[in-house]
């Protein structure tokens, strides 16, 4: 080990065909804001009525079985930190499903 830092790809396990409708060309014009941050933090407010669902896939492309799901349940008061993906721009824009009145706090770091 050299002690130097490297960026690891975070697209392992992502089914790219499921996000194919969300992938756009990665360039300074349409990813200028994304180039300014390393990660985003999503926090569900303590007063939310139930968990919010965070996913990389549009609803009609999600697969949910008894053993796996294409979303993460973010309970009230919990925080999810997602590293910015430099290879697949669509993964920098997670989709959220919530109940009317829920509050999410999103911070770009």
C-alpha positions in Angstrom: 0.0 0.0 0.0 1.2 3.4 -0.9 -1.0 5.4 1.5 -2.4 7.4 -1.4 -6.1 7.7 -1.8 -8.0 6.4 -4.8 -11.6 6.6 -5.8 -13.3 3.3 -5.9 -16.1 2.6 -8.5 -19.5 2.2 -6.8 -21.4 0.8 -9.7 -20.8 -2.9 -8.6 -24.1 -4.7 -8.7 -26.0 -2.0 -10.5 -28.1 -3.3 -13.4 -27.4 -0.6 -16.0 -30.3 -1.6 -18.2 -32.7 -0.6 -15.4 -31.5 2.9 -15.4 -31.0 3.2 -19.1 -33.9 5.6 -19.4 -32.2 7.9 -16.9 -28.7 8.0 -18.3 -27.6 11.1 -20.2 -24.3 12.0 -21.6 -21.9 13.1 -18.9 -20.4 16.5 -19.7 -19.9 19.9 -18.1 -23.2 21.2 -19.5 -25.6 18.7 -17.9 -23.4 17.5 -15.0 -21.9 20.9 -14.0 -23.6 20.9 -10.6 -22.8 17.2 -10.0 -19.1 18.0 -10.5 -19.1 20.2 -7.4 -19.8 17.6 -4.7 -18.5 14.2 -3.6 -21.6 12.8 -1.9 -25.1 13.6 -0.9 -26.7 13.1 2.5 -30.5 12.4 2.7 -32.1 12.7 6.1 -35.6 11.8 6.9 -37.2 14.1 9.5 -38.1 12.7 12.9 -41.7 13.7 12.4 -42.3 11.7 9.2 -45.2 9.3 9.4 -43.3 6.3 8.1 -40.2 5.3 6.2 -39.4 6.9 2.8 -38.1 4.7 0.0 -34.9 5.6 -1.8 -34.1 4.0 -5.1 -31.9 4.3 -8.2 -34.6 2.8 -10.4 -37.9 4.1 -11.7 -40.9 2.4 -10.1 -41.8 0.3 -13.1 -38.3 -1.1 -13.2 -38.0 -2.1 -9.6 -37.9 -5.7 -8.6 -39.2 -6.6 -5.2 -39.2 -10.2 -3.9 -39.4 -11.9 -0.6 -35.6 -11.8 -0.3 -34.6 -8.5 -2.0 -35.8 -5.1 -3.0 -34.5 -2.4 -5.3 -35.0 0.3 -2.7 -33.8 1.3 0.8 -36.3 2.2 3.5 -35.1 5.4 5.3 -36.9 5.5 8.7 -37.6 8.8 10.4 -34.5 10.2 11.9 -32.2 8.1 9.8 -29.6 9.4 7.3 -28.3 7.9 4.1 -25.0 9.1 2.6 -24.5 8.3 -1.1 -21.1 8.8 -2.7 -21.2 10.6 -6.1 -20.7 8.1 -8.9 -18.3 9.4 -11.5 -19.1 6.7 -14.0 -22.9 6.6 -14.1 -24.5 10.0 -13.8 -28.0 8.6 -13.2 -26.9 7.1 -9.9 -26.3 10.7 -8.6 -30.0 11.4 -8.8 -31.8 8.9 -6.5 -35.6 8.7 -6.6 -37.7 9.0 -3.5 -41.2 7.8 -2.6 -42.8 9.3 0.5 -46.1 10.0 2.2 -47.7 13.5 1.8 -46.3 15.8 4.5 -43.0 14.0 5.0 -39.8 16.1 5.1 -36.4 15.2 3.6 -33.3 17.2 4.1 -30.7 16.8 1.3 -27.1 18.1 1.6 -24.5 18.0 -1.1 -21.1 17.6 0.4 
